[in-house]
């Protein structure tokens, strides 16, 4: 699933060099990014899962692990919901429609975490200022994270984003694909492809102009 953007960007001569992957879970993409020639920054909020990401990144000098709960503001302590499916459906947000579509998945724990923004990670030099691709897989919090990332999105070197989103929110107060598109349009990032599944969500690919100008 995470390879979709690589196939498209390569076809138009815009293969990224550096990727920011927010919502790394256990670091399933660490090896794939390294073997694809991508330097990666893998952000995971849950400390126990982050340790697995860090262990994998330690095997590849081009991959970097960051433990942070990203949102639209810095320094706010929140209760982060940890999901029963090995943390894959964990979120800042309550389950909402997710509980109907996936009734076997529940929240089993709440942990207190301070929020950070992508802007803060750039200002602190935790992230370099020349990352050229963003992948958000944060279970409904994608819109919040984009609201705290205007410095990142305004960078001329950014070629695209792959963002998990829905026709209607899957999580309570999550953003729709139309809302995500509206947040990205001022940065000259436009919807290139989306293929919703039967549950109404998809990985949406947004890119800088991919048409003849």
C-alpha positions as CSV (number, residue, x, y, z in Angstrom):
1,X,0.0,0.0,0.0
2,X,2.7,2.5,0.9
3,X,4.5,1.9,-2.4
4,X,1.7,3.6,-4.4
5,X,3.3,7.0,-4.4
6,X,6.7,5.6,-5.4
7,X,5.3,4.1,-8.6
8,X,3.5,7.3,-9.6
9,X,6.3,9.8,-8.8
10,X,8.9,7.7,-10.6
11,X,6.7,7.7,-13.7
12,X,6.8,11.5,-13.8
13,X,10.4,11.9,-12.9
14,X,9.8,13.1,-9.4
15,X,11.0,10.3,-7.2
16,X,11.5,11.7,-3.7
17,X,14.8,11.5,-1.9
18,X,13.6,12.1,1.7
19,X,10.3,11.0,3.3
20,X,8.6,11.9,6.5
21,X,6.3,9.0,7.6
22,X,4.0,9.9,10.4
23,X,2.2,7.0,12.0
24,X,5.0,4.5,11.7
25,X,3.5,1.8,13.9
26,X,6.2,-0.8,14.2
27,X,8.3,0.5,11.3
28,X,7.0,-1.8,8.6
29,X,8.3,0.5,5.9
30,X,11.8,1.0,7.3
31,X,13.5,-1.6,5.1
32,X,11.4,-0.8,2.0
33,X,12.3,2.9,2.1
34,X,16.0,2.1,2.6
35,X,16.0,-0.4,-0.4
36,X,14.1,2.2,-2.5
37,X,16.8,4.7,-2.0
38,X,14.7,6.9,0.3
39,X,16.0,8.5,3.5
40,X,13.2,8.2,6.0
41,X,12.1,9.8,9.2
42,X,9.6,7.5,11.0
43,X,7.3,9.2,13.6
44,X,5.5,7.1,16.1
45,X,3.6,8.3,19.2
46,X,3.3,5.2,21.3
47,X,6.6,4.6,23.2
48,X,6.4,0.8,23.1
49,X,5.9,0.8,19.4
50,X,8.5,3.5,18.9
51,X,11.1,1.3,20.5
52,X,10.4,-1.3,17.7
53,X,10.8,1.4,15.1
54,X,14.1,2.6,16.6
55,X,15.4,-1.0,16.6
56,X,14.7,-1.4,12.9
57,X,16.1,2.0,12.0
58,X,19.3,1.1,13.8
59,X,20.0,-1.4,11.1
60,X,19.9,1.2,8.3
61,X,21.9,4.5,8.5
62,X,19.4,6.2,6.1
63,X,16.4,5.7,8.5
64,X,15.6,7.7,11.6
65,X,13.1,7.1,14.4
66,X,11.2,10.0,16.1
67,X,9.0,9.5,19.2
68,X,6.3,12.3,19.0
69,X,2.6,12.7,19.1
70,X,1.9,15.1,16.3
71,X,-1.1,17.5,16.2
72,X,-1.9,21.2,15.4
73,X,-0.4,22.7,18.6
74,X,2.7,22.2,20.7
75,X,2.9,21.2,24.4
76,X,-0.7,20.1,25.1
77,X,-1.0,16.9,27.2
78,X,-3.6,14.6,25.7
79,X,-4.9,11.1,26.4
80,X,-3.9,9.1,23.4
81,X,-6.1,6.0,22.6
82,X,-4.2,2.7,22.1
83,X,-6.1,0.2,20.0
84,X,-6.4,-3.6,20.5
85,X,-5.0,-4.5,17.0
86,X,-1.4,-4.2,18.0
87,X,-1.8,-0.4,18.1
88,X,-2.6,-0.1,14.4
89,X,-5.9,1.8,14.9
90,X,-4.6,4.0,17.7
91,X,-5.5,7.6,17.6
92,X,-5.8,11.0,19.2
93,X,-9.5,10.8,18.3
94,X,-12.4,8.6,19.5
95,X,-13.4,5.7,17.3
96,X,-16.6,7.1,15.9
97,X,-17.7,5.2,12.8
98,X,-14.6,3.0,13.1
99,X,-16.4,1.2,15.9
100,X,-19.2,0.3,13.5
101,X,-17.1,-0.7,10.5
102,X,-14.6,-2.6,12.6
103,X,-16.5,-3.8,15.8
104,X,-13.7,-6.2,16.8
105,X,-11.3,-3.3,17.3
106,X,-11.5,-1.4,20.6
107,X,-9.4,1.0,22.6
108,X,-7.6,-0.9,25.4
109,X,-5.6,1.9,27.0
110,X,-5.2,5.6,27.2
111,X,-1.7,7.1,27.7
112,X,-0.8,10.7,28.4
113,X,1.3,12.3,25.7
114,X,2.4,15.8,25.0
115,X,1.7,17.1,21.5
116,X,4.1,18.5,19.0
117,X,3.8,20.0,15.5
118,X,5.8,19.2,12.4
119,X,6.7,22.9,12.4
120,X,8.3,22.4,15.9
121,X,10.3,19.4,14.7
122,X,11.7,21.6,11.8
123,X,12.5,24.5,14.1
124,X,14.2,22.1,16.6
125,X,16.2,20.6,13.6
126,X,14.8,17.2,14.5
127,X,13.8,17.2,10.8
128,X,15.8,18.6,7.9
129,X,14.2,21.4,5.9
130,X,14.5,19.6,2.6
131,X,12.2,16.6,3.0
132,X,10.4,16.2,-0.3
133,X,7.5,13.7,0.5
134,X,5.0,13.4,3.4
135,X,3.1,10.3,4.3
136,X,0.4,10.6,7.0
137,X,-1.3,7.5,8.4
138,X,-2.6,8.8,11.7
139,X,-6.1,7.4,12.1
140,X,-8.2,10.5,11.6
141,X,-5.7,13.1,12.9
142,X,-4.3,13.9,9.5
143,X,-6.1,17.3,9.2
144,X,-4.8,18.4,12.7
145,X,-1.3,17.5,11.7
146,X,-1.5,19.5,8.5
147,X,-2.7,22.5,10.4
148,X,0.6,22.4,12.3
149,X,2.8,21.9,9.3
150,X,2.6,25.1,7.2
151,X,6.4,25.6,7.3
152,X,6.9,22.1,6.0
153,X,4.2,22.4,3.3
154,X,5.5,25.7,2.0
155,X,8.9,24.2,1.2
156,X,9.5,24.4,-2.6
157,X,11.2,21.0,-2.5
158,X,8.0,19.1,-1.5
159,X,6.7,17.1,-4.4
160,X,3.8,15.3,-2.8
161,X,1.9,13.7,0.0
162,X,0.1,10.4,0.6
163,X,-2.6,10.9,3.2
164,X,-5.1,8.4,4.6
165,X,-8.6,10.0,4.6
166,X,-12.2,9.2,4.0
167,X,-15.4,10.3,2.1
168,X,-16.8,10.9,5.6
169,X,-14.8,10.6,8.8
170,X,-14.0,7.2,10.0
171,X,-12.9,8.5,13.4
172,X,-14.8,11.1,15.4
173,X,-14.0,14.6,14.1
174,X,-11.6,13.3,11.5
175,X,-11.1,15.1,8.2
176,X,-12.7,14.2,4.9
177,X,-10.7,14.0,1.7
178,X,-12.4,17.3,0.6
179,X,-11.2,19.0,3.8
180,X,-7.7,17.6,3.3
181,X,-7.7,18.8,-0.3
182,X,-8.7,22.3,0.8
183,X,-5.8,22.4,3.3
184,X,-3.3,21.4,0.7
185,X,-4.4,23.5,-2.3
186,X,-2.8,26.8,-1.0
187,X,0.5,24.9,-1.1
188,X,0.0,23.9,-4.8
189,X,-0.7,20.3,-3.8
190,X,-3.5,18.7,-5.7
191,X,-5.4,15.4,-5.6
192,X,-3.9,13.0,-8.2
193,X,-5.4,9.7,-7.2
194,X,-7.7,8.1,-4.7
195,X,-9.5,4.7,-4.6
196,X,-11.9,4.3,-1.7
197,X,-12.5,0.9,-0.2
198,X,-15.8,-0.5,0.9
199,X,-15.4,1.2,4.3
200,X,-15.1,4.7,2.6
201,X,-11.5,5.4,3.3
202,X,-8.3,5.4,1.1
203,X,-4.8,6.6,0.7
204,X,-5.0,9.8,-1.3
205,X,-2.1,11.0,-3.3
206,X,-1.6,14.7,-3.6
207,X,1.1,16.2,-5.9
208,X,2.5,19.4,-7.2
209,X,1.2,20.1,-10.7
210,X,1.5,16.9,-12.7
211,X,-0.1,18.3,-15.9
212,X,1.6,20.2,-18.7
213,X,1.6,23.9,-17.6
